[in-house]
Amino acid sequence: MGKAEGRGKDWHGHVTAITVAPEYRRLGLADGMMNLLEEVSEKMSSNSVAIGMYKKFGYCVYRCVAGYYSSADNSEEDAFDMRKPLPRDVNRESVTGSGEQNIIKPEQL
C-alpha cells in the first residue's frame, strides 16, 4: 500500500506497507510493486478509470471535493465522494442527483 503526495519540491512516494505471502516470495513481486509505485509517483494519473468502475457497481457522485489530489507539477484534480444507496433506501434519499455540482473544499470533509 502506498501513495504519492506533497507539492512542488516536496512531491514524493510513500510506502505504508508491502506484503507478499510466504509461498509467493522470491519471485520478484515486491520489486515489481515498488517499481510500479515509483512510476505512478512520477506521473499525475486521473481517477477516471476508478470512477467508471464505481459507477458500473451502482455508485453515484454524492459531492465533489475541489482540488483534493495534487501532483509534482502543482496541478490539482478534484475527487468525488461516491455513494451507493442500499436496498432499504427505496427513495434514494442517501444520494443526490447533482453530486458533481455539490462542490466542497478538502478541509470540509
N, C-alpha and C positions, 0 to 999 in steps of 0.2 A: 504494500500500500504506500503510495507516495503522491506528491503533488508538486506543481511548480507555483511559485508565489513570489511576491515582492514587486518592487517598481524600480525602473532605471538600473543603476549600478547594483542595487540590492536584489535583482532578479536571480533566483536560484531554485534548484530542485531540492526537495526534502523527502527523505525516506522515513516513513513511520515504522514499517515492518516489512520484511521479506522472509517468506517461509516456503520451504519445499518439503513435501512428505518424504520420510526416510527412503522409501522404495524408489523415489524419482531423483534422488541426489546423485551427483557426479555425472549428470547428463548435460550440464551447461544451462539449465533452466534459469537459475538465479542470475547468471551472467546475461542471458537474453532479456530478462525482465529489467535489470539495471540499465542495460543499453537502451531499451525502449523508453524508460523513464527519462534518461538523459536526452534522447532525441525529442521526445514530446516537450521537455522543459525548454528546449531551444526555440520552439515554434509556438505561435498563437494558434490554437485549434478551436474550432467552433463546436458548439454543443448541438448543432442541427441534427446529427445522426441520433443522439440520445433523445432529443425532443420528439423526433419521428417515432422512435421505439416506444416511448411512453404514451404517445397519442394512440398508437396501434393497440396498446394494452387498455385503452379506455380512459386514460388520464387527460385532464384538460388544464389549461393555464388558469390559475387562480389569481395570480398577480405577477407583475414584472418587477424585478429588483434592478434598478438602473445602475450600470457601471460596476456590477458585482465582480466580474472577472477582469484581471489586468494581465498585461504581457510585458515582455522585456522592452518593447518599444513604447511603453506607456499608453498603448491603446487600450480601450475597455470594451467589454461585451456585457450586455445585460443577461441576467439569469431569470429563469421562470420558476416560480413556486407552483408546482403542478400537483393536482389532487384528483382523486378518483372517488366519485360518490359510490357508497356501498349500497347493496340492495334495499336496506331499510330506509334509505333516503329517497323515497319514491318521487318526491317533488324536486330533487336535485338542489336542495337548499344549501348544501355544503360547498357548492361551486357557483361561479358567476359566468355569465355569457360573454363578458367583455374583459376577461382577465388580462389580456395583453395591453389594454389601456388603463388598467388599475396599477399605476406606477408608484413604487415606493423607493426609498433610499436604503442602502445596506444597513445603516445604523437603526433603521426602523424594524428590523427583524426581531 
